[in-house]
Amino acid sequence: MNVEQIYTGCLAQGAYFISSNGEAVVIDPLRETKPYLDRAEALGVQIKYILETHFHADFVSGHVALSKATGAPIVYGPNANPEFETHIANDGEVLHVGDVTIEVLHTPGHTMESTCYVLRNEAGEHVAIFSGDTLFLGDVGRPDLAQKAASMTQEDLASILFDSLRTKIMTLPPSITVYPGHGAGSACGKNMSKETVGTLAEQLETNYALRADMTREEFIKEVTDGLGVPPAYFPMNVAMNKKAIPGAEEVLAEASKAFEPVAFKAMVGEMDALVLDTRKPDDFAAGHIPGSINIGIDGQFAPWVGALIPTDQTLMIVCESGREDEVITRLTRVGYDRVLGYLEGGIATWTQAGLATDTVTRITATELSKRLAAKPDLNIVDARKEGEWTAQNLPQAKNIALDDLNLKFNELPTGSTMHIHCAGGYRSMIYASILKSRGIHDLVDVIGGFGAIKDTPGLETSAYVCPSTLKKLEEEKAAAHSHAVAAGDAPKGFMGWLKSLLG
């Protein structure tokens, strides 16, 4: 028996390839089929089943194309309703793969069809659980992605998840290995570990959602607290995963078309396409096509595309020469299939053709310090997430996270040069490119982001507070204030509440 985790860092996603005595299963495959077909050939095994834990929201699965290529049936748990041929397994159903067995464990809550798969070895002993988005290391699946209008709230789903965890998963042998669907960085949870493999025993000890004495009401409150707005592309991916869509290779064959500069420019205008530049921030800043958006391929590329670019947007690609197929493939993973082609030869050919380029002005943290000393009310925008901001920040900066830029665009402080920073420079360049594409050019990017700012003399940052510690303190103060209100000892009104919360 062999278990391989196929982890994709930019999506923080784990797919699995399990083989035994000439047969194999694939769990939660990405959209491209080649990695799984290559493994099957190298190991000399036949893929017998393609198992899906649920209808994924954060990526497009390759189950249909992989089934077509191998003849293996696609398996979902109860309540699944795909628009293609599939095997809807019963709770407790056992699948035989070589000398091992896999038990179907229906665990609704994250979604109603959510299902885990329990692996037993040749002796029938529990070996592992492939927990999808039901159980992560350090967290559980968010219960707000599968609400059905007024018929089911996130609290309803959280209550169902409470039962699934306690009656189905927490009763398994503690020694069992947990293989989750995601790790830190995924938007499918809020408190996931950077580790991608663990044991149930560890989770019973450390995972806040598996606390033995937790009541249903406490679970619902803690699991639903602090959930951010899901990325805009999630509903599109769920819909695509229910349909018989083409695999990544088929989309790639259609989209991998090279355009020389003049034809590229004409196509952008004719098709009202967005130019997506996937080069490094430094390279984009030095020269890019006016109006293009920079989302670097070497960062969390696909999730940021999904969060910031409309799902129906037609795209033309600028990238480093030789990485065109990689960019298009990674776009297909989150459902962006409307790629018309790419700039042949990259930005160098555009410049050689004498076509216009734009730049992004960049300054060091030392220069920012000098400017702030000369102008204490300097316009500074922090593009990091609220939690990063809360943990430590430059007090003069206004926090409007990149995640929220589309929603809070009108709250941007304009009227003077905007100095933008994130943690290290990746997100701030995305930020700057979006602003420039919308006509805001009076801006500069701070090289090195907050990492450089906090180490620069003259830039006084707030004291660092661990986010989990801060959250605990706020909860304790809020609870204390509630008791004080009940006793009639607390200041009344919003300001009174705020003062009591902040001490």
C-alpha positions as CSV (number, residue, x, y, z in Angstrom):
1,M,0.0,0.0,0.0
2,N,1.2,3.5,-0.9
3,V,-0.3,6.8,0.0
4,E,0.9,10.0,-1.7
5,Q,-0.2,13.5,-0.9
6,I,0.0,15.7,-4.0
7,Y,0.1,19.2,-2.5
8,T,-0.3,22.4,-4.5
9,G,1.0,25.3,-2.5
10,C,-0.6,28.2,-4.3
11,L,-4.0,26.7,-3.6
12,A,-3.0,25.1,-0.3
13,Q,-4.7,22.0,-1.6
14,G,-4.0,18.4,-1.1
15,A,-5.0,15.7,-3.6
16,Y,-4.2,12.0,-2.9
17,F,-3.1,9.0,-4.8
18,I,-3.5,5.7,-3.0
19,S,-2.3,2.4,-4.6
20,S,-2.4,-1.2,-3.6
21,N,-1.7,-4.4,-5.5
22,G,-2.2,-3.1,-9.0
23,E,-5.1,-0.7,-8.3
24,A,-5.4,2.9,-7.2
25,V,-7.8,5.7,-6.2
26,V,-7.4,9.4,-6.6
27,I,-9.0,11.7,-4.1
28,D,-9.9,15.3,-4.9
29,P,-7.9,15.7,-8.1
30,L,-6.9,19.0,-9.6
31,R,-8.2,19.8,-13.1
32,E,-5.2,18.6,-15.1
33,T,-5.1,14.8,-15.5
34,K,-1.5,14.2,-16.5
35,P,0.0,14.0,-13.0
36,Y,-2.4,11.2,-12.0
37,L,-2.1,9.3,-15.3
38,D,1.7,9.6,-15.1
39,R,1.7,8.2,-11.6
40,A,-0.5,5.3,-12.5
41,E,1.8,4.4,-15.4
42,A,5.0,4.7,-13.4
43,L,3.5,2.4,-10.7
44,G,1.9,0.0,-13.1
45,V,-1.5,0.4,-11.5
46,Q,-5.0,1.0,-12.8
47,I,-7.1,3.9,-11.4
48,K,-10.2,2.2,-10.1
49,Y,-12.1,5.0,-8.4
50,I,-12.0,8.8,-8.4
51,L,-13.3,10.0,-5.0
52,E,-14.6,13.5,-4.3
53,T,-15.1,14.7,-0.8
54,H,-17.6,17.4,-1.9
55,F,-18.2,20.0,-4.6
56,H,-15.2,22.2,-4.2
57,A,-15.5,26.0,-4.2
58,D,-11.9,27.0,-4.3
59,F,-10.7,25.0,-7.3
60,V,-12.1,23.2,-10.4
61,S,-11.7,19.4,-10.2
62,G,-10.5,17.2,-13.0
63,H,-12.7,14.2,-12.1
64,V,-14.7,14.2,-15.4
65,A,-11.7,14.3,-17.6
66,L,-9.8,11.8,-15.5
67,S,-12.8,9.4,-15.5
68,K,-13.0,9.7,-19.3
69,A,-9.3,8.9,-19.6
70,T,-9.3,5.9,-17.3
71,G,-12.9,4.6,-17.2
72,A,-12.9,4.9,-13.4
73,P,-16.2,5.9,-11.9
74,I,-16.5,9.2,-10.0
75,V,-17.7,8.6,-6.4
76,Y,-19.5,11.2,-4.2
77,G,-21.2,10.7,-0.9
78,P,-24.9,11.1,-0.1
79,N,-26.8,14.3,-1.2
80,A,-24.5,15.0,-4.2
81,N,-26.4,16.0,-7.3
82,P,-23.9,16.3,-10.2
83,E,-25.0,16.7,-13.8
84,F,-22.8,13.8,-15.0
85,E,-22.7,10.1,-14.4
86,T,-21.4,9.2,-11.0
87,H,-21.7,6.7,-8.2
88,I,-23.5,8.2,-5.2
89,A,-22.2,6.0,-2.3
90,N,-24.1,5.2,0.8
91,D,-22.8,6.1,4.2
92,G,-20.7,3.2,5.4
93,E,-20.2,1.7,2.0
94,V,-16.9,-0.1,1.5
95,L,-14.8,0.2,-1.6
96,H,-12.1,-2.4,-2.4
97,V,-8.8,-1.3,-3.8
98,G,-6.2,-3.9,-4.2
99,D,-5.6,-5.4,-0.7
100,V,-7.0,-2.4,1.2
101,T,-10.5,-1.0,1.7
102,I,-11.9,2.5,1.9
103,E,-15.0,3.2,3.9
104,V,-17.3,6.1,2.9
105,L,-18.1,8.3,5.9
106,H,-20.8,10.9,5.3
107,T,-19.9,14.0,7.3
108,P,-22.2,16.9,6.3
109,G,-21.7,20.4,7.7
110,H,-19.2,22.1,5.5
111,T,-21.6,21.2,2.7
112,M,-24.4,18.7,2.8
113,E,-22.7,16.2,0.6
114,S,-19.3,16.4,2.4
115,T,-17.8,13.0,2.8
116,C,-14.6,11.6,4.3
117,Y,-12.9,8.4,3.3
118,V,-11.4,6.0,5.8
119,L,-8.5,3.8,4.7
120,R,-8.0,0.3,6.3
121,N,-5.0,-1.8,5.6
122,E,-4.9,-5.5,4.6
123,A,-5.6,-6.5,8.2
124,G,-8.6,-4.3,8.5
125,E,-6.9,-1.8,10.8
126,H,-7.6,1.9,10.5
127,V,-4.7,3.7,8.8
128,A,-5.9,7.1,7.7
129,I,-8.8,9.4,7.1
130,F,-9.0,11.7,4.1
131,S,-11.1,14.4,5.6
132,G,-11.6,16.8,2.7
133,D,-12.9,20.1,4.1
134,T,-14.7,18.6,7.1
135,L,-11.6,18.5,9.3
136,F,-8.4,20.4,8.8
137,L,-5.3,20.5,11.0
138,G,-6.2,23.2,13.5
139,D,-9.6,23.9,12.1
140,V,-12.8,22.6,10.5
141,G,-14.5,23.6,7.3
142,R,-16.4,26.9,7.2
143,P,-20.2,26.3,7.3
144,D,-21.2,29.4,5.2
145,L,-20.4,28.2,1.7
146,A,-23.4,26.0,1.1
147,Q,-26.3,27.9,2.5
148,K,-29.6,27.3,0.6
149,A,-31.3,30.7,0.6
150,A,-33.6,31.0,3.6
151,S,-33.9,27.2,4.1
152,M,-30.4,26.8,5.7
153,T,-28.3,29.2,7.6
154,Q,-24.6,28.9,8.5
155,E,-25.7,28.2,12.0
156,D,-27.8,25.3,10.8
157,L,-24.8,23.9,8.9
158,A,-22.5,24.4,11.9
159,S,-24.9,22.4,14.0
160,I,-24.8,19.6,11.5
161,L,-21.0,19.7,11.4
162,F,-20.9,19.5,15.2
163,D,-22.7,16.1,15.0
164,S,-20.6,14.9,12.1
165,L,-17.3,15.5,14.0
166,R,-18.5,14.0,17.2
167,T,-20.3,11.0,16.0
168,K,-18.3,10.1,12.9
169,I,-14.7,11.4,13.2
170,M,-13.9,11.9,16.9
171,T,-14.9,8.2,17.6
172,L,-12.2,6.9,15.3
173,P,-8.9,5.5,16.7
174,P,-6.8,8.5,17.8
175,S,-3.7,7.0,16.1
176,I,-5.3,7.4,12.7
177,T,-3.5,9.7,10.3
178,V,-5.4,12.8,9.1
179,Y,-5.0,13.9,5.5
180,P,-6.9,17.1,5.1
181,G,-8.1,18.8,1.9
182,H,-6.3,22.1,2.7
183,G,-3.6,23.7,4.8
184,A,-2.8,27.3,5.8
185,G,-3.5,29.8,3.2
186,S,-6.8,28.3,2.0
187,A,-10.0,30.4,2.3
188,C,-12.0,27.3,3.2
189,G,-11.1,27.7,6.9
190,K,-9.7,30.4,9.2
191,N,-7.2,28.8,11.5
192,M,-5.5,26.0,9.5
193,S,-2.0,24.7,10.4
194,K,0.9,25.0,8.1
195,E,1.4,21.2,8.5
196,T,-0.4,19.1,6.0
197,V,-0.4,15.7,7.7
198,G,-1.2,14.9,11.3
199,T,-2.9,12.5,13.6
200,L,-6.4,12.5,15.1
201,A,-4.8,12.4,18.6
202,E,-3.1,15.7,17.9
203,Q,-6.3,17.2,16.7
204,L,-8.2,16.0,19.7
205,E,-5.6,17.7,21.8
206,T,-5.1,21.0,19.9
207,N,-8.0,21.7,17.5
208,Y,-10.3,24.3,19.1
209,A,-13.4,22.8,17.3
210,L,-12.8,19.3,18.8
211,R,-12.7,20.3,22.4
212,A,-14.3,17.5,24.4
213,D,-16.4,19.7,26.7
214,M,-17.6,22.0,24.0
215,T,-21.4,22.5,23.8
216,R,-23.2,22.8,20.5
217,E,-23.9,26.5,21.1
218,E,-20.2,27.1,21.8
219,F,-19.2,25.3,18.7
220,I,-21.6,27.2,16.5
221,K,-20.4,30.5,17.9
222,E,-16.7,29.7,17.5
223,V,-16.9,28.2,14.1
224,T,-19.0,31.0,12.6
225,D,-17.0,33.8,14.3
226,G,-14.6,35.8,12.2
227,L,-15.4,34.3,8.8
228,G,-14.3,36.6,6.0
229,V,-16.3,37.1,2.9
230,P,-15.7,34.1,0.6
231,P,-13.8,34.9,-2.6
232,A,-16.1,35.9,-5.5
233,Y,-15.1,33.0,-7.7
234,F,-16.3,30.3,-5.2
235,P,-19.9,30.0,-6.6
236,M,-18.6,29.7,-10.1
237,N,-16.3,26.8,-9.2
238,V,-19.0,24.9,-7.4
239,A,-21.2,25.2,-10.5
240,M,-18.4,24.1,-12.7
241,N,-17.7,21.1,-10.5
242,K,-21.3,19.9,-10.9
243,K,-21.0,19.9,-14.7
244,A,-19.2,17.8,-17.3
245,I,-16.6,20.4,-18.2
246,P,-13.4,19.9,-20.3
247,G,-10.1,19.1,-18.6
248,A,-7.2,21.5,-18.2
249,E,-5.4,20.0,-21.2
250,E,-8.3,20.7,-23.5
251,V,-8.6,24.3,-22.4
252,L,-4.8,24.7,-22.7
253,A,-4.8,23.6,-26.3
254,E,-7.3,26.2,-27.2
255,A,-5.8,29.1,-25.1
256,S,-2.1,28.6,-25.8
257,K,-1.9,31.0,-28.8
258,A,1.0,33.4,-29.3
259,F,0.3,37.0,-30.5
260,E,2.9,39.4,-31.8
261,P,2.6,42.9,-30.2
262,V,0.5,44.7,-32.7
263,A,-2.0,41.7,-33.0
264,F,-2.0,41.4,-29.2
265,K,-2.9,45.1,-28.8
266,A,-5.6,44.7,-31.4
267,M,-7.1,41.6,-29.8
268,V,-7.2,43.3,-26.4
269,G,-9.2,46.2,-27.8
270,E,-11.5,44.1,-30.0
271,M,-12.4,41.6,-27.3
272,D,-12.3,44.1,-24.4
273,A,-9.8,41.8,-22.7
274,L,-7.9,42.4,-19.5
275,V,-4.2,42.1,-19.8
276,L,-3.0,39.9,-16.9
277,D,0.8,40.3,-16.3
278,T,2.1,37.4,-14.2
279,R,5.7,38.6,-13.9
280,K,7.6,39.4,-10.7
281,P,6.7,42.8,-9.0
282,D,10.1,44.2,-9.7
283,D,9.8,43.5,-13.5
284,F,6.2,44.8,-13.7
285,A,7.2,48.0,-11.9
286,A,10.1,48.6,-14.4
287,G,7.8,48.5,-17.4
288,H,4.4,47.1,-18.3
289,I,1.5,47.5,-20.7
290,P,-0.7,50.4,-19.6
291,G,-3.8,49.2,-17.8
292,S,-2.6,45.7,-17.2
293,I,-3.0,44.0,-13.8
294,N,0.0,42.3,-12.1
295,I,-0.6,39.1,-10.2
296,G,2.7,37.2,-10.0
297,I,2.8,33.6,-10.9
298,D,5.3,32.9,-8.1
299,G,2.9,33.9,-5.3
300,Q,-0.7,32.7,-4.4
301,F,-1.6,33.3,-8.0
302,A,-4.8,31.5,-8.6
303,P,-6.6,32.5,-5.4
304,W,-5.8,36.2,-6.0
305,V,-7.0,36.0,-9.6
306,G,-10.2,34.5,-8.2
307,A,-10.6,37.1,-5.6
308,L,-10.0,40.2,-7.7
309,I,-10.9,39.5,-11.4
310,P,-14.5,39.0,-12.5
311,T,-15.2,35.4,-13.3
312,D,-16.5,36.2,-16.8
313,Q,-13.5,38.3,-17.8
314,T,-11.7,37.6,-21.0
315,L,-7.9,37.6,-20.5
316,M,-4.7,38.1,-22.5
317,I,-1.5,37.0,-20.8
318,V,1.9,38.6,-20.4
319,C,4.4,36.4,-18.6
320,E,8.0,35.3,-18.6
321,S,8.9,33.5,-21.8
322,G,8.5,29.7,-21.4
323,R,5.9,29.9,-18.6
324,E,2.8,30.4,-20.8
325,D,1.4,26.9,-20.4
326,E,2.0,27.1,-16.6
327,V,0.0,30.3,-16.3
328,I,-2.9,29.1,-18.4
329,T,-3.0,25.7,-16.5
330,R,-3.1,27.5,-13.2
331,L,-5.9,29.8,-14.4
332,T,-8.0,26.7,-15.4
333,R,-7.6,25.4,-11.8
334,V,-9.9,28.2,-10.6
335,G,-12.2,28.2,-13.7
336,Y,-10.7,31.1,-15.7
337,D,-11.1,29.5,-19.2
338,R,-11.6,32.6,-21.2
339,V,-7.9,33.1,-22.1
340,L,-7.4,34.2,-25.7
341,G,-3.7,33.9,-25.8
342,Y,-0.4,35.5,-24.7
343,L,2.2,38.1,-25.8
344,E,4.8,36.3,-27.9
345,G,8.3,37.0,-26.5
346,G,7.0,38.8,-23.4
347,I,7.3,42.5,-22.6
348,A,10.6,42.7,-24.5
349,T,8.8,42.4,-27.9
350,W,6.2,45.0,-26.9
351,T,9.0,47.5,-26.1
352,Q,10.9,46.6,-29.2
353,A,7.8,47.3,-31.3
354,G,7.8,50.9,-29.9
355,L,4.5,50.5,-28.1
356,A,3.8,52.5,-25.0
357,T,4.6,51.2,-21.5
358,D,3.9,52.4,-18.0
359,T,5.9,52.1,-14.7
360,V,5.3,52.0,-11.0
361,T,7.4,54.3,-8.8
362,R,9.0,52.5,-5.9
363,I,10.8,53.8,-2.8
364,T,12.7,52.2,0.1
365,A,11.4,52.1,3.7
366,T,14.3,54.6,4.5
367,E,12.9,57.0,1.9
368,L,9.4,56.5,3.4
369,S,10.9,57.4,6.8
370,K,12.3,60.7,5.4
371,R,9.0,61.6,3.8
372,L,7.0,60.9,6.9
373,A,9.4,63.0,9.0
374,A,8.8,65.9,6.6
375,K,5.1,65.3,6.4
376,P,3.5,63.6,9.4
377,D,0.1,63.2,7.7
378,L,1.7,61.4,4.7
379,N,-0.9,59.3,2.8
380,I,0.0,55.7,3.6
381,V,-2.1,52.6,2.8
382,D,-1.5,49.2,4.3
383,A,-2.7,46.5,1.9
384,R,-2.4,43.6,4.4
385,K,-5.3,41.7,6.0
386,E,-7.0,43.1,9.0
387,G,-5.5,40.4,11.3
388,E,-2.0,41.3,10.1
389,W,-2.7,45.0,10.6
390,T,-4.0,44.4,14.1
391,A,-1.0,42.3,15.1
392,Q,1.4,45.2,14.2
393,N,1.2,48.3,12.1
394,L,2.5,51.7,11.2
395,P,0.0,53.9,13.0
396,Q,0.0,56.6,10.3
397,A,-1.2,54.1,7.7
398,K,-4.8,53.4,6.7
399,N,-5.7,49.7,6.4
400,I,-7.7,48.8,3.3
401,A,-6.8,45.2,2.6
402,L,-6.2,44.0,-1.0
403,D,-9.0,41.5,-0.3
404,D,-11.4,44.4,0.3
405,L,-10.2,46.8,-2.4
406,N,-13.1,46.3,-4.8
407,L,-15.6,46.8,-1.9
408,K,-13.8,49.7,-0.3
409,F,-12.4,51.4,-3.4
410,N,-14.3,54.7,-2.6
411,E,-12.7,54.8,0.9
412,L,-9.2,55.1,-0.5
413,P,-7.4,58.3,0.7
414,T,-6.8,60.3,-2.5
415,G,-5.7,63.9,-3.0
416,S,-2.0,63.3,-2.4
417,T,0.6,60.7,-3.3
418,M,-0.5,57.3,-1.9
419,H,2.3,55.2,-0.4
420,I,1.3,51.5,-0.5
421,H,2.8,48.6,1.4
422,C,1.9,45.0,2.2
423,A,4.0,42.5,4.0
424,G,6.7,42.0,1.5
425,G,5.8,43.6,-1.9
426,Y,3.7,41.0,-3.7
427,R,0.3,42.3,-2.8
428,S,1.2,45.9,-2.9
429,M,2.2,45.6,-6.6
430,I,-1.2,44.0,-7.3
431,Y,-2.8,46.9,-5.4
432,A,-0.8,49.5,-7.4
433,S,-1.6,47.9,-10.7
434,I,-5.3,47.9,-10.0
435,L,-5.3,51.5,-8.9
436,K,-3.4,52.5,-12.1
437,S,-5.8,50.6,-14.3
438,R,-8.6,52.7,-12.8
439,G,-6.8,56.0,-13.3
440,I,-5.0,56.5,-10.0
441,H,-1.4,57.2,-10.9
442,D,-0.2,59.3,-8.0
443,L,1.2,56.4,-6.0
444,V,4.4,54.7,-4.9
445,D,5.1,51.2,-3.8
446,V,7.2,50.6,-0.7
447,I,9.9,48.1,-1.5
448,G,10.0,45.2,1.0
449,G,6.7,46.1,2.6
450,F,6.1,46.0,6.4
451,G,9.1,43.6,6.7
452,A,11.3,46.5,5.8
453,I,9.3,49.1,7.6
454,K,9.5,47.6,11.0
455,D,13.3,47.3,10.7
456,T,13.9,50.9,9.5
457,P,15.0,53.6,12.0
458,G,12.6,56.5,12.2
459,L,9.5,54.4,11.5
460,E,7.8,53.6,14.8
461,T,5.4,50.7,14.6
462,S,2.9,49.5,17.2
463,A,4.0,46.8,19.6
464,Y,3.5,43.3,18.2
465,V,0.5,41.4,19.5
466,C,-0.1,37.8,18.6
467,P,-3.5,37.7,16.8
468,S,-4.7,34.7,18.8
469,T,-3.8,36.5,22.1
470,L,-5.6,39.7,21.0
471,K,-8.7,37.7,20.1
472,K,-8.7,36.0,23.5
473,L,-8.3,39.3,25.3
474,E,-11.1,40.9,23.3
475,E,-13.4,37.9,24.0
476,E,-12.6,38.1,27.7
477,K,-13.2,41.8,27.9
478,A,-16.4,41.4,25.9
479,A,-17.6,38.7,28.3
480,A,-16.6,40.8,31.4
481,H,-18.5,43.8,29.9
482,S,-21.6,41.6,29.3
483,H,-21.6,40.6,33.0
484,A,-21.2,44.2,34.0
485,V,-24.1,45.3,31.9
486,A,-26.2,42.6,33.4
487,A,-25.2,43.8,36.9
488,G,-25.9,47.5,35.9
489,D,-22.2,48.4,36.5
490,A,-21.1,49.2,32.9
491,P,-21.1,52.5,31.0
492,K,-24.1,52.7,28.7
493,G,-24.1,53.2,24.9
494,F,-21.7,52.4,22.2
495,M,-18.8,54.5,23.5
496,G,-19.2,53.0,26.9
497,W,-19.1,49.5,25.4
498,L,-16.0,50.5,23.4
499,K,-14.2,51.9,26.4
500,S,-14.9,48.9,28.5
501,L,-13.7,46.6,25.6
502,L,-10.4,48.5,25.2
503,G,-9.9,48.9,28.9
